[in-house]
Amino acid sequence: MQPTLLKSRVAAGQSAFIASTGNVSRHARRSHRAQQRMATVSVASIEEPQTAGIDSGMDKDQAYKTFEALLDEYSVSFATGDKVTGTVFRVDQKGAYVDVGGKSTAFCPTNELSMANIARATEVVGPDTVREFAVIRGEGAGSSELTLSLKRLEMGVAWQRLRQVMEEDASVKATVAGVNRGGLLIDIENIRGFCPGSQLARRVATFEELLGKEMDFKVTEVDEEKGRLMVSNKRAGAAEAAAAFKVGDVVTGSVMSVKPYGAFIDLGGGASGLLHISQISHDRILNVEKVLADGDKIKVMVLSQDKERGRVALCTKKLEPTPGDMLRDPALVYEKAEEMAALFKERVAAAEAAAREGAAAAAAAASAGAQAAE
């Protein structure tokens, strides 16, 4: 079928409808959207039009039926949970009216435009704003009007970020927004979280004295389905304590737990770090439990530190006077720990100085070359 014939069918129907009603009503506007959508329909999938059946002299009821038939044939329906891209065409105190190209009217209430508290819809959208929305009430739910939400999409992204923060064991800052008998209420990514009193880094007489204060937390549980977000200030405080250590420092600690990939070491003050299996000895280790056990007293050197994530990487390999001493004579390693750490710092300082000198020499050579070229 030729595209021009399809357009003539719609145009003829529209002319008949306007002639029968005398004005462009809501149905005419809907038919215009239907016409736009029909232009995208595969030509091969549409039967040959019968333009002779559309008469500009048809009565009002017949015109309505003709347009309804066209709209029903080419309109798209939406269900709860769908995502749809639409264009805002009007905004008022109640919310935003959105053209999604379908048969039904689409509306996004003001309280669904953002996770943040907003007074007016115009703070988020305006006429001609094009956004992706989530359908929170589809067609056939007792109303022909679609109800849309931007907040629902924002919440999905926020929960995803919180899961990432938990997986990375990163510390986040949040202000105490409220309290109850069990602990603190905080907001992270505009999602309400809870910190039990048992997870505070320090004791307080009343939780109320922490209201409005910005504190560090670590995310311990994320459950989007239940809307549950749990955090710990104590774990974040431990990360702060660990931040006091510097690379090359020797710290005495105790083995908290042994894993196939290494051992977690309690460094005191709530701080802890990971002694990876590859950093225990120069000799290869296949089973960490044959070298370390829970409760063992140990000296370790701070190898690196990620202050943003509150992580400390530890090492005993650099403290070995002779490769393999951690397996043969760990007591000797602990006895010589400070001495070996000092040598390590000297080597690091020398390497950094050489790198700076090399960079300065390269810059000077580049500058000289540029001047010669001029």
C-alpha positions as a printed NumPy array, in Angstrom:
array([[  0.   ,   0.   ,   0.   ],
       [  1.286,   3.482,  -0.787],
       [  1.993,   5.834,   2.147],
       [  0.018,   8.592,   0.413],
       [ -3.122,   6.468,   0.436],
       [ -2.709,   5.868,   4.195],
       [ -2.352,   9.6  ,   4.793],
       [ -5.397,  10.322,   2.625],
       [ -7.462,   7.961,   4.75 ],
       [ -6.547,   9.737,   7.951],
       [ -6.925,  13.197,   6.374],
       [-10.367,  12.332,   5.023],
       [-11.47 ,  11.044,   8.421],
       [-10.173,  14.148,  10.155],
       [-11.991,  16.452,   7.687],
       [-15.253,  14.562,   8.183],
       [-14.922,  14.741,  11.944],
       [-14.208,  18.494,  12.008],
       [-17.043,  19.135,   9.571],
       [-19.467,  17.221,  11.789],
       [-18.466,  18.834,  15.088],
       [-17.491,  22.335,  13.948],
       [-14.379,  22.47 ,  16.155],
       [-11.19 ,  20.596,  16.956],
       [-12.022,  18.677,  20.121],
       [ -9.988,  16.49 ,  22.409],
       [-10.601,  13.582,  20.04 ],
       [ -9.111,  15.576,  17.157],
       [ -5.943,  16.162,  19.125],
       [ -5.785,  12.457,  19.937],
       [ -6.279,  11.616,  16.275],
       [ -3.363,  13.857,  15.397],
       [ -1.132,  11.807,  17.697],
       [ -2.516,   8.636,  16.17 ],
       [ -1.671,   9.996,  12.729],
       [  1.903,  10.589,  13.827],
       [  2.179,   7.03 ,  15.124],
       [  0.607,   5.586,  11.962],
       [  3.373,   7.13 ,   9.909],
       [  5.814,   4.718,  11.574],
       [  3.766,   1.579,  10.901],
       [  5.273,  -0.79 ,   8.343],
       [  3.613,  -0.183,   4.983],
       [  3.635,  -3.895,   4.261],
       [  1.566,  -4.629,   7.394],
       [ -1.38 ,  -2.34 ,   6.476],
       [ -4.201,  -3.453,   4.191],
       [ -5.23 ,  -1.413,   1.167],
       [ -7.346,   1.537,   2.409],
       [-10.943,   1.919,   1.414],
       [-11.145,   5.683,   1.095],
       [-14.536,   5.412,  -0.534],
       [-15.965,   4.368,   2.845],
       [-15.086,   7.727,   4.425],
       [-17.609,  10.35 ,   3.526],
       [-17.18 ,  14.005,   4.422],
       [-20.939,  14.109,   4.8  ],
       [-21.141,  11.455,   7.523],
       [-22.993,  12.397,  10.699],
       [-21.377,  13.177,  14.072],
       [-21.767,   9.716,  15.597],
       [-20.326,   8.055,  12.535],
       [-17.359,  10.449,  12.554],
       [-16.615,   9.604,  16.192],
       [-16.776,   5.896,  15.473],
       [-14.437,   6.276,  12.515],
       [-11.83 ,   8.096,  14.545],
       [-12.148,   5.722,  17.501],
       [-11.586,   2.814,  15.118],
       [ -8.451,   4.459,  13.729],
       [ -7.137,   5.208,  17.207],
       [ -7.825,   1.681,  18.42 ],
       [ -6.075,   0.23 ,  15.385],
       [ -2.849,   2.168,  15.713],
       [ -2.582,   3.285,  19.357],
       [ -0.143,   1.74 ,  21.837],
       [ -1.236,   0.636,  25.29 ],
       [  0.931,   0.868,  28.407],
       [  0.964,  -1.28 ,  31.525],
       [  2.189,  -0.644,  35.068],
       [  5.96 ,  -1.023,  35.2  ],
       [  6.579,   0.033,  31.597],
       [  9.072,   2.757,  30.751],
       [  7.974,   5.372,  28.26 ],
       [  9.521,   8.501,  26.769],
       [  7.183,  11.475,  26.6  ],
       [  7.056,  15.216,  26.048],
       [  5.583,  17.539,  28.665],
       [  2.999,  19.833,  27.083],
       [  1.48 ,  21.458,  30.173],
       [  2.463,  22.001,  33.812],
       [  0.299,  23.183,  36.684],
       [  0.181,  22.95 ,  40.486],
       [ -0.952,  19.337,  40.345],
       [  1.85 ,  18.095,  38.119],
       [  2.877,  17.604,  34.497],
       [  0.754,  16.495,  31.544],
       [  2.733,  14.343,  29.16 ],
       [  2.253,  13.325,  25.544],
       [  3.443,   9.736,  25.225],
       [  2.001,   9.222,  21.766],
       [ -0.743,   6.908,  22.974],
       [ -4.509,   7.024,  23.084],
       [ -4.717,   7.843,  26.786],
       [ -3.828,  11.02 ,  28.634],
       [ -0.603,  10.758,  30.68 ],
       [ -0.077,  12.647,  33.92 ],
       [  2.847,  12.814,  36.38 ],
       [  1.839,  14.192,  39.814],
       [  4.16 ,  16.705,  41.448],
       [  5.074,  14.262,  44.228],
       [  6.215,  11.764,  41.586],
       [  8.508,  14.174,  39.741],
       [ 11.466,  13.863,  42.101],
       [ 12.76 ,  11.967,  45.128],
       [ 13.497,  15.339,  46.699],
       [ 10.73 ,  17.43 ,  48.25 ],
       [  9.638,  20.011,  45.672],
       [  6.954,  22.676,  45.971],
       [  6.221,  23.127,  42.261],
       [  6.407,  20.855,  39.248],
       [  8.223,  23.591,  37.326],
       [ 11.269,  22.984,  39.53 ],
       [ 11.828,  19.768,  37.596],
       [ 10.091,  20.003,  34.203],
       [  8.492,  22.528,  31.87 ],
       [  6.689,  22.549,  28.524],
       [  8.601,  20.656,  25.793],
       [ 10.711,  18.778,  28.371],
       [ 11.43 ,  15.281,  27.047],
       [ 12.037,  12.641,  29.726],
       [ 11.749,   8.932,  30.33 ],
       [  9.013,   8.028,  32.81 ],
       [  7.887,   4.901,  34.624],
       [  4.232,   3.935,  34.33 ],
       [  2.871,   3.453,  37.871],
       [ -0.758,   3.065,  36.808],
       [ -1.525,   1.718,  33.385],
       [ -4.603,   1.669,  31.235],
       [ -7.506,  -0.436,  32.381],
       [ -6.949,   0.315,  36.092],
       [-10.301,   2.064,  36.432],
       [ -9.162,   5.102,  34.485],
       [ -8.171,   5.941,  30.928],
       [ -5.414,   8.215,  32.255],
       [ -1.858,   6.929,  32.592],
       [ -0.069,   7.881,  35.79 ],
       [  3.663,   8.405,  35.371],
       [  6.622,   8.828,  37.712],
       [ 10.156,  10.163,  37.488],
       [ 10.749,   9.382,  41.166],
       [ 10.375,   5.659,  40.54 ],
       [ 13.229,   5.702,  38.021],
       [ 15.408,   7.843,  40.31 ],
       [ 14.84 ,   5.401,  43.167],
       [ 16.004,   2.499,  41.025],
       [ 19.257,   4.315,  40.269],
       [ 19.688,   5.289,  43.943],
       [ 19.292,   1.693,  45.159],
       [ 21.812,   0.567,  42.561],
       [ 24.337,   3.139,  43.82 ],
       [ 23.79 ,   2.011,  47.412],
       [ 24.466,  -1.605,  46.454],
       [ 27.675,  -0.494,  44.778],
       [ 28.723,   1.465,  47.877],
       [ 28.153,  -1.63 ,  50.019],
       [ 30.052,  -3.912,  47.633],
       [ 33.004,  -1.522,  47.598],
       [ 32.879,  -1.196,  51.397],
       [ 33.11 ,   2.585,  50.976],
       [ 32.387,   5.156,  53.682],
       [ 29.726,   7.796,  53.019],
       [ 28.799,  10.986,  54.817],
       [ 25.215,  11.642,  55.877],
       [ 23.385,  14.024,  58.202],
       [ 21.311,  12.651,  61.05 ],
       [ 17.744,  13.53 ,  60.022],
       [ 15.892,  11.907,  62.918],
       [ 16.1  ,   9.489,  65.828],
       [ 13.971,   6.844,  67.475],
       [ 14.37 ,   4.545,  70.461],
       [ 16.63 ,   2.202,  68.485],
       [ 19.038,   4.557,  66.784],
       [ 19.544,   7.172,  64.071],
       [ 17.642,   7.937,  60.869],
       [ 19.756,   9.196,  58.   ],
       [ 19.271,   9.912,  54.291],
       [ 21.677,   8.617,  51.647],
       [ 20.843,   9.194,  47.976],
       [ 17.481,  10.516,  49.238],
       [ 16.682,   7.08 ,  50.679],
       [ 16.008,   6.762,  54.411],
       [ 18.47 ,   4.554,  56.263],
       [ 18.791,   3.351,  59.848],
       [ 21.847,   3.106,  62.096],
       [ 21.194,   1.049,  65.255],
       [ 22.523,   2.483,  68.51 ],
       [ 24.808,  -0.54 ,  68.804],
       [ 26.525,   0.558,  65.588],
       [ 27.621,   3.971,  66.846],
       [ 31.366,   4.479,  67.159],
       [ 30.945,   6.231,  70.533],
       [ 28.379,   6.212,  73.28 ],
       [ 26.032,   9.147,  73.709],
       [ 23.674,  10.068,  76.528],
       [ 20.773,  10.492,  74.111],
       [ 20.482,  10.054,  70.371],
       [ 18.936,  13.533,  70.121],
       [ 22.335,  15.168,  70.671],
       [ 23.399,  13.838,  67.266],
       [ 20.493,  15.426,  65.354],
       [ 21.685,  17.555,  62.447],
       [ 25.27 ,  16.321,  62.686],
       [ 27.126,  14.977,  59.671],
       [ 28.675,  11.588,  60.348],
       [ 30.467,   8.819,  58.469],
       [ 28.681,   5.545,  57.78 ],
       [ 29.207,   2.283,  55.968],
       [ 26.31 ,   0.562,  54.239],
       [ 25.738,  -2.888,  55.725],
       [ 22.425,  -3.977,  54.157],
       [ 20.499,  -2.969,  51.034],
       [ 17.062,  -4.489,  50.353],
       [ 15.189,  -2.587,  47.653],
       [ 12.102,  -4.815,  47.791],
       [ 11.606,  -4.196,  51.507],
       [ 12.845,  -0.608,  51.327],
       [ 15.474,  -1.483,  53.936],
       [ 18.786,   0.373,  54.227],
       [ 21.048,  -0.374,  57.205],
       [ 24.275,   1.486,  57.999],
       [ 27.031,   1.427,  60.615],
       [ 28.895,   4.354,  62.082],
       [ 31.131,   2.016,  64.065],
       [ 32.551,   0.401,  60.939],
       [ 33.147,   3.801,  59.371],
       [ 34.862,   4.917,  62.581],
       [ 37.17 ,   1.941,  62.303],
       [ 38.064,   3.117,  58.805],
       [ 38.887,   6.558,  60.221],
       [ 41.169,   4.96 ,  62.797],
       [ 42.906,   3.008,  60.052],
       [ 43.435,   6.244,  58.131],
       [ 45.867,   7.345,  60.843],
       [ 48.374,   4.733,  59.669],
       [ 50.956,   5.628,  57.031],
       [ 52.533,   3.467,  54.361],
       [ 55.589,   1.759,  55.862],
       [ 54.318,   1.862,  59.456],
       [ 54.743,  -1.311,  61.493],
       [ 51.66 ,  -2.19 ,  63.505],
       [ 51.099,  -4.928,  66.048],
       [ 47.777,  -6.696,  65.696],
       [ 45.969,  -9.979,  66.019],
       [ 44.412, -12.289,  63.468],
       [ 40.633, -11.757,  63.378],
       [ 39.741, -14.347,  60.76 ],
       [ 41.474, -16.495,  58.174],
       [ 40.159, -16.754,  54.623],
       [ 41.39 , -18.688,  51.563],
       [ 42.695, -15.414,  50.119],
       [ 44.389, -14.079,  53.268],
       [ 43.752, -12.962,  56.837],
       [ 41.98 ,  -9.971,  58.394],
       [ 44.081,  -8.342,  61.094],
       [ 42.715,  -6.341,  64.042],
       [ 44.938,  -3.265,  64.31 ],
       [ 43.293,  -1.871,  67.459],
       [ 40.977,   1.092,  67.927],
       [ 38.393,  -0.559,  65.733],
       [ 40.741,  -0.535,  62.73 ],
       [ 41.49 ,  -3.623,  60.674],
       [ 43.254,  -4.534,  57.45 ],
       [ 43.739,  -7.367,  54.999],
       [ 46.956,  -9.374,  54.826],
       [ 46.585, -10.922,  51.387],
       [ 47.99 , -14.405,  50.781],
       [ 50.411, -12.978,  48.205],
       [ 51.809, -10.54 ,  50.803],
       [ 52.55 , -13.019,  53.617],
       [ 55.863, -14.381,  52.329],
       [ 58.178, -14.407,  49.342],
       [ 57.699, -18.162,  49.281],
       [ 54.492, -19.467,  47.745],
       [ 51.656, -20.248,  50.163],
       [ 48.834, -22.592,  49.21 ],
       [ 46.964, -22.679,  52.522],
       [ 46.826, -19.619,  54.772],
       [ 45.607, -21.693,  57.73 ],
       [ 48.977, -23.5  ,  57.81 ],
       [ 50.689, -20.164,  58.475],
       [ 48.209, -18.128,  60.532],
       [ 45.373, -18.921,  62.939],
       [ 42.638, -16.897,  64.63 ],
       [ 44.006, -15.013,  67.641],
       [ 47.675, -15.086,  66.548],
       [ 49.673, -12.007,  67.564],
       [ 51.428, -10.581,  64.543],
       [ 53.452,  -7.613,  63.313],
       [ 52.503,  -6.239,  59.923],
       [ 53.579,  -3.331,  57.742],
       [ 51.09 ,  -0.965,  56.116],
       [ 51.569,  -1.533,  52.392],
       [ 48.896,   0.792,  50.995],
       [ 45.803,   2.657,  52.058],
       [ 42.562,   3.659,  50.384],
       [ 41.245,   6.458,  52.583],
       [ 38.087,   6.946,  50.535],
       [ 37.064,   3.317,  50.982],
       [ 38.574,   2.979,  54.445],
       [ 40.744,   0.024,  53.442],
       [ 44.258,  -0.86 ,  54.6  ],
       [ 46.461,  -3.392,  52.796],
       [ 49.013,  -5.114,  55.008],
       [ 52.229,  -6.994,  54.359],
       [ 54.723,  -9.247,  56.163],
       [ 56.644, -10.253,  53.028],
       [ 58.61 ,  -6.984,  53.049],
       [ 59.578,  -7.62 ,  56.673],
       [ 61.319, -10.941,  55.968],
       [ 65.123, -10.69 ,  56.477],
       [ 65.405, -13.689,  54.18 ],
       [ 62.724, -14.824,  51.718],
       [ 60.558, -17.487,  53.343],
       [ 61.237, -16.499,  56.968],
       [ 57.5  , -16.101,  57.674],
       [ 57.161, -19.843,  57.062],
       [ 60.338, -20.964,  58.822],
       [ 60.858, -18.433,  61.646],
       [ 58.059, -15.84 ,  62.043],
       [ 59.485, -14.756,  65.425],
       [ 62.604, -13.505,  63.613],
       [ 60.426, -11.531,  61.197],
       [ 58.646,  -9.792,  64.087],
       [ 61.953,  -9.095,  65.836],
       [ 63.441,  -7.437,  62.75 ],
       [ 60.167,  -5.815,  61.621],
       [ 61.029,  -2.167,  62.396],
       [ 64.496,  -2.518,  60.892],
       [ 63.199,  -4.066,  57.668],
       [ 60.408,  -1.467,  57.451],
       [ 62.969,   1.332,  57.714],
       [ 64.932,  -0.171,  54.814],
       [ 61.708,  -0.425,  52.821],
       [ 60.961,   3.265,  53.414],
       [ 64.471,   4.193,  52.313],
       [ 64.092,   2.232,  49.077],
       [ 60.705,   3.847,  48.415],
       [ 62.078,   7.339,  49.082],
       [ 65.035,   6.712,  46.768],
       [ 62.749,   5.43 ,  44.007],
       [ 60.463,   8.459,  44.329],
       [ 63.436,  10.844,  44.216],
       [ 64.793,   9.122,  41.102],
       [ 61.382,   9.357,  39.459],
       [ 61.178,  13.078,  40.203],
       [ 64.679,  13.675,  38.831],
       [ 63.837,  11.705,  35.697],
       [ 60.652,  13.679,  35.154],
       [ 62.505,  16.98 ,  35.653],
       [ 65.224,  15.928,  33.196],
       [ 62.64 ,  14.906,  30.613],
       [ 60.825,  18.212,  31.001],
       [ 64.082,  20.141,  30.636],
       [ 65.008,  18.188,  27.514],
       [ 61.576,  18.801,  25.994],
       [ 61.85 ,  22.522,  26.735],
       [ 65.333,  22.691,  25.197],
       [ 64.095,  20.899,  22.1  ],
       [ 61.198,  23.307,  21.726],
       [ 63.502,  26.313,  22.02 ],
       [ 65.898,  24.855,  19.444],
       [ 63.018,  24.305,  17.045],
       [ 62.064,  27.958,  17.333]])
